[in-house]
Amino acid sequence: MRILILSIVCGMACLLLAFRSKGTVQHSLVPGVLSLPEMSSGEIDVLTYNIAGLPEWISSAKTPRESSIVSIGQKINRFDLVNIQEDFNYNRFLYRENRHPYRTSNMGGVPFGDGLTTLSNYPIVKFERIAWDDCNGADCLTPKGFSYARVQLAKDVFLDVYNVHATAQDDIQATQARRANLQQLAAFVEAHSTCQPILLMGDFNAHYAFEREWIKEFQEKVDVIDSWVLLQNEGVFPGIVKDFNAQPALHVTDGCESIDKIFFRNSDRLLLHPKEYQVEHQLFQNEAGQALSDHCAISLTLCWQRVK
């Protein structure tokens, strides 16, 4: 049955390709720079989470989507800055018990939305959505891509925050599209975040150990630091593994690489110091101990300090 459903979805995706605008940029109206207290340092708790918000009949999550996503919206309140992927058909449930004062507008469900949502305790003073130029298979059903937000942490302190959902699957066509995704993202970062501190979080659908990936080249080109590599893998990137087979997404632990990643980059004016990387298994479970999504949420505490 699932194969039949996916076949139907892929067929619909092919039809939509004729209408899909490649590289579409959507600008959102957000507040301008606000008058915030002057601070020289601070600490923020951040999270990235793919919440499996596809319609329930095609979702691979095991728990009911409406109640699960209401619970997710409430549980993420403890984090200062959250990037969500696959926020498609249940956004009103995500926002029902959520208390973040700054939240991006939802584009709608499949096939209209990109599924990307950013929620913040700090003002989002600039925001854009950018669709991928390249996609593959069922990923072409929606305008997947990345978003760019400039977040104000304090007076004259800004952080460029990227939310990413790259092309899924590991066949040749998918990995070629994912490579093109990351090249497009790298070019955007170079054009829009030169000399800016960066927080880059999301579902990259990529492992360093898989030979056809471009994720290591992306990390080097954008000059970002992988928080998992730094804090959990002693600063060592995994090598290429022949016939690599990834762990199932819900089996990820603090000690193994996840496709859900948190990168950061310092600037001449702002230093970021990461600590307490964690795969949030227990937090995002229901009362029966079932995961609320088909991915694990990844959290990180970041200390920041202005450079005078």
Residue pairs with C-beta under 8 A, 6 or more apart in sequence:
5 57
5 58
6 58
6 138
9 58
9 138
9 141
10 137
10 138
12 111
12 141
13 137
13 138
13 139
13 140
13 141
14 140
16 111
16 140
16 141
17 140
20 131
20 135
20 140
20 143
21 131
21 143
22 131
22 132
22 133
22 134
23 130
23 131
23 132
23 133
23 184
24 129
24 130
24 131
24 143
24 145
25 128
25 129
25 130
25 131
26 107
26 128
26 129
26 130
27 127
27 128
28 104
28 105
28 127
28 128
28 129
30 102
30 123
30 124
30 125
30 126
30 127
31 102
31 123
31 124
31 125
32 125
33 123
33 125
33 152
34 123
34 125
34 152
35 155
36 123
36 152
36 153
36 154
36 155
37 154
37 155
38 154
38 155
38 156
39 153
39 154
39 155
39 157
39 306
40 305
40 306
40 308
41 303
41 304
41 305
41 306
42 153
42 154
42 303
42 304
43 301
43 302
43 303
43 304
44 80
44 81
44 122
44 153
44 301
44 302
44 304
45 78
45 79
45 80
45 81
45 299
45 300
45 301
45 302
46 79
46 80
46 81
46 82
46 83
46 199
46 201
46 262
46 299
46 300
46 301
46 302
47 76
47 79
47 81
47 82
47 83
47 201
47 280
47 297
47 298
47 299
47 300
48 82
48 83
48 84
48 85
48 163
48 201
48 202
48 203
48 260
48 261
48 262
48 297
48 298
49 72
49 76
49 82
49 83
49 84
49 85
49 260
49 284
49 293
49 295
49 297
49 298
50 84
50 85
50 86
50 165
50 203
50 260
50 293
50 294
50 295
51 68
51 69
51 72
51 84
51 85
51 86
51 87
51 90
51 94
51 292
51 293
51 295
52 59
52 60
52 61
52 65
52 68
52 86
52 293
52 294
52 295
53 59
53 65
53 69
53 86
53 87
53 88
53 89
53 90
53 91
53 94
53 115
54 86
54 88
54 89
54 110
55 65
55 88
55 89
55 109
55 110
56 64
56 65
56 66
59 65
59 294
60 294
61 68
61 291
61 292
61 293
61 294
62 290
62 291
62 294
63 286
63 290
63 291
63 292
65 89
65 90
65 93
66 90
66 93
67 93
67 286
68 286
68 292
68 293
69 90
69 93
69 94
69 292
70 93
70 94
70 96
70 97
71 286
71 292
72 94
72 284
72 292
72 293
73 93
73 94
73 95
73 96
73 97
73 98
74 97
74 98
75 283
75 284
76 82
76 98
76 100
76 119
77 97
77 98
77 99
77 100
79 299
80 120
80 121
80 122
81 118
81 119
81 120
81 121
81 122
81 151
81 161
81 199
82 100
82 118
82 119
82 120
83 116
83 117
83 118
83 161
83 163
83 201
83 202
84 94
84 115
84 116
84 117
84 118
84 119
84 163
85 115
85 116
85 163
85 164
85 165
85 202
85 203
86 115
86 165
86 203
87 94
87 106
87 113
87 115
87 116
87 117
88 108
88 109
88 110
88 113
88 115
88 142
89 109
89 110
91 106
91 117
94 117
95 103
98 119
100 119
100 120
100 121
101 120
101 121
102 119
102 120
102 121
102 122
102 123
102 124
103 117
103 118
103 119
103 120
104 116
104 117
104 118
104 119
104 124
104 127
104 147
104 149
106 113
106 117
107 113
107 114
107 129
107 143
110 141
110 142
111 141
111 142
112 142
112 143
113 142
113 143
114 129
114 131
114 142
114 143
114 144
114 145
114 147
114 165
115 142
115 144
115 165
116 129
116 145
116 146
116 147
116 163
116 165
116 202
117 163
118 124
118 127
118 147
118 149
118 161
118 163
120 149
120 151
122 151
122 152
122 153
123 151
123 152
124 149
124 150
124 151
125 150
125 151
125 152
125 158
126 148
126 149
126 150
127 147
127 148
127 149
127 150
128 147
128 148
129 145
129 146
129 147
130 145
130 146
130 147
130 148
130 184
130 188
131 143
131 144
131 145
132 143
132 144
132 145
132 146
132 166
132 167
132 177
132 180
132 181
132 184
133 180
133 184
134 167
134 176
134 177
134 180
134 181
134 184
135 144
135 167
135 177
136 167
136 169
136 171
136 173
136 174
136 176
136 177
137 169
137 173
137 174
138 168
139 167
139 168
139 169
139 174
139 177
144 165
144 166
144 167
145 165
145 181
146 162
146 163
146 164
146 165
146 185
146 188
146 202
147 162
147 163
148 160
148 161
148 162
148 188
148 192
148 193
149 160
149 161
149 162
149 163
150 158
150 159
150 160
150 161
151 158
151 159
151 160
151 161
152 158
153 159
153 304
157 270
157 304
157 306
158 196
158 197
159 196
159 197
159 198
159 199
159 270
159 304
160 192
160 193
160 196
160 197
160 198
160 199
161 198
161 199
161 200
161 201
162 185
162 189
162 198
162 199
162 200
162 201
162 202
163 201
163 202
164 185
164 200
164 201
164 202
164 203
164 204
165 202
165 203
165 205
166 178
166 181
166 182
166 202
166 203
166 204
166 205
166 206
167 174
167 177
167 178
167 181
167 205
168 174
168 205
169 205
170 210
170 212
172 212
175 210
175 212
175 213
178 205
178 206
178 213
178 214
179 212
179 213
179 214
182 204
182 206
182 214
182 215
182 217
182 218
183 214
183 218
185 218
185 222
186 218
186 221
186 222
189 198
189 200
189 222
190 222
195 267
195 268
196 267
197 264
197 265
197 266
197 267
197 269
197 270
197 272
197 304
198 222
198 224
198 263
198 264
198 265
199 262
199 263
199 264
199 272
199 302
200 222
200 224
200 261
200 262
200 263
200 264
200 265
201 261
201 262
201 263
201 298
202 260
202 261
203 259
203 260
203 295
204 215
204 259
204 260
204 261
205 259
206 213
206 214
206 215
206 259
207 213
207 215
207 238
207 244
207 246
207 257
207 259
208 215
208 216
208 237
208 238
208 239
208 240
208 257
209 238
209 239
209 240
209 241
209 244
209 257
210 240
210 241
210 244
210 246
211 240
211 242
211 244
216 237
219 226
219 263
222 263
222 265
223 265
224 263
224 264
224 265
225 263
225 264
225 265
225 274
226 237
226 261
226 262
226 263
227 261
227 262
227 263
227 264
227 274
227 277
227 300
228 257
228 258
228 261
228 262
228 277
228 298
229 235
229 236
229 237
230 274
231 274
231 275
231 276
231 277
232 254
232 255
232 277
233 257
238 257
246 259
247 256
249 258
249 259
249 260
249 294
249 295
249 296
250 291
250 294
250 295
250 296
252 258
252 260
252 279
252 296
253 279
254 277
254 278
254 279
258 279
258 296
258 298
260 295
260 296
260 297
260 298
261 298
262 277
262 298
262 300
264 272
264 274
264 302
265 272
266 272
268 307
269 306
269 307
270 304
270 305
270 306
270 307
271 304
271 305
271 307
272 302
272 303
272 304
273 302
273 303
273 304
273 305
274 300
274 301
274 302
274 303
275 300
275 301
275 302
275 303
276 299
276 300
276 301
277 298
277 299
277 300
278 298
278 299
278 300
279 296
279 297
279 298
280 296
280 297
280 298
280 299
281 291
281 296
283 297
284 291
284 292
284 293
284 296
284 297
285 291
285 292
286 292
